[in-house]
Amino acid sequence: MVRLEWENKEKISENLENLINNSEYKFEKIKDPLGIRISESLNQGKNSDSWRNKLFWDDNLSVLCYLLKKNIGQIDLIYIDPPFFSGSDYIIKIEDSKGSSDSLAYKDRWSNNFDAYLQMLYERLFLIKQLLSNRGLLFVHLDWHASHYVKTILDELFENRFVNNIVWYYYNKYSSGKKILPRAHDDILVYSKSDNYTFNEIREPRKRPRKQLKRTNVNGVLKNAKDKNGKVIYRVVKDKKIDDVWKIPCMQPASKEWTGYPTQKHHELLERIVKLGSNEGDLIADFFCGSGTTLLAAEKLNRRWIGCDNNKYSIHIILKRLDTFQKDLNAHPYDLFTRMTQEKKEVLKTGFFAEEILIKSKK
Ligand SMILES: C[S@@+](CC[C@H](N)C(=O)[O-])C[C@H]1O[C@@H](n2cnc3c(N)ncnc32)[C@H](O)[C@@H]1O
């Protein structure tokens, strides 16, 4: 088997099991981040069992170790949309009661150190695999910067249980470049842990209805169906199974769902992924959840969820999105967890999550 090597891969990776077993991860629940009114109504959500959805405001390495150590349960579908090694930092413009300012949403520069980037992903993917249930699917969203390298890593970790390379073709984003074709797609690499993974066929309407031979199963063999005169029978097919090229637009500021968070993915993309790889009641996770698109898709489609992001603006947006959802559709109850630090205490003291702030993507 082909294995990708980079500096210190083996040395650092050997410590991963120790990291889970030896570490104490002290996560605490943040009470009423948005104020008592919302928490109370969320407590009366539609979940009848004892499960509560979980949002972590922290580095996902600690969260993954914590979930593994706590044996929190096997996850049926994991989607991650990590930094792409794009070489950019993502800045947002904030407008709040104090005025307008710029702030860093998240970094994706890595001081040009590709080894460090690969190691970061390798560690997380190694832990993610352990959290994935036997019938689960992992979706890893990347683009041309690193997807070909990460595919090799996933082949190694998942012992070649490659399912699909979904091409998300976003036809509405302008991409310039002198001697290149405009780049208009991302890659979503799909892997499973066994052959027994959940896979729900999704069908879409055909541009033009098609006449097809009707087939029938005769003792396990598919044969052309015939009428009583021995003539083959045709049927008109108006839809088809979706393939691995998904034509879904990029989020646009004019959209009702637009949050201003950089690299927010389209809700249609996440809803399709959740529908394809899970069933109602299944547990979904996103450990780089940004504006929370995956969590909202899970909520809408009646799945349970775990989300994680280390950025306070991401958590702010998710809490507000869930609040709006709660008002419209009665969301399930959730808790917000973090490992408390002085810096986070300061953020909470100012009532940051309850404050109304306007976030606009600058890049
Ligand atoms: C590409 S964005 C995700 C966008 C998201 N899919 C959406 O639809 O909004 C990547 C996110 O990963 C988060 N992130 C990066 N490194 C992380 C880490 N080590 N732990 C937790 N979150 C991280 C960033 O803060 C950022 O919000």
The ligand as a MOL file (V3000), in Angstrom:
LIG
                    3D

  0  0  0     0  0            999 V3000
M  V30 BEGIN CTAB
M  V30 COUNTS 27 29 0 0 0
M  V30 BEGIN ATOM
M  V30 1 C -14.1320 25.9730 6.5620 0
M  V30 2 S -14.7110 26.4850 8.1050 0 CHG=1
M  V30 3 C -16.1630 25.5050 8.3150 0
M  V30 4 C -17.3570 26.1170 7.6310 0
M  V30 5 C -18.6450 25.3530 7.8740 0
M  V30 6 N -18.6810 24.1270 7.1530 0
M  V30 7 C -19.8610 26.1870 7.5140 0
M  V30 8 O -20.7230 25.7600 6.7010 0
M  V30 9 O -19.9640 27.3030 8.0390 0 CHG=-1
M  V30 10 C -13.5430 25.7140 9.1850 0
M  V30 11 C -13.8230 25.9380 10.6510 0
M  V30 12 O -12.9080 25.1170 11.4010 0
M  V30 13 C -12.6140 25.7790 12.6100 0
M  V30 14 N -11.3790 25.1760 13.1500 0
M  V30 15 C -10.1460 25.2020 12.6020 0
M  V30 16 N -9.2820 24.5110 13.3590 0
M  V30 17 C -9.9820 24.0210 14.4140 0
M  V30 18 C -9.6510 23.2350 15.5470 0
M  V30 19 N -8.4000 22.7850 15.7340 0
M  V30 20 N -10.6120 22.9430 16.4470 0
M  V30 21 C -11.8970 23.3950 16.2600 0
M  V30 22 N -12.2720 24.1310 15.1940 0
M  V30 23 C -11.3350 24.4490 14.2850 0
M  V30 24 C -12.4960 27.2450 12.2290 0
M  V30 25 O -12.6930 28.1080 13.3270 0
M  V30 26 C -13.5980 27.3640 11.1730 0
M  V30 27 O -14.7870 27.8410 11.7420 0
M  V30 END ATOM
M  V30 BEGIN BOND
M  V30 1 1 1 2
M  V30 2 1 2 3
M  V30 3 1 2 10
M  V30 4 1 3 4
M  V30 5 1 4 5
M  V30 6 1 5 6
M  V30 7 1 5 7
M  V30 8 2 7 8
M  V30 9 1 7 9
M  V30 10 1 10 11
M  V30 11 1 11 12
M  V30 12 1 11 26
M  V30 13 1 12 13
M  V30 14 1 13 14
M  V30 15 1 13 24
M  V30 16 1 14 15
M  V30 17 1 14 23
M  V30 18 2 15 16
M  V30 19 1 16 17
M  V30 20 1 17 18
M  V30 21 2 17 23
M  V30 22 1 18 19
M  V30 23 2 18 20
M  V30 24 1 20 21
M  V30 25 2 21 22
M  V30 26 1 22 23
M  V30 27 1 24 25
M  V30 28 1 24 26
M  V30 29 1 26 27
M  V30 END BOND
M  V30 END CTAB
M  END
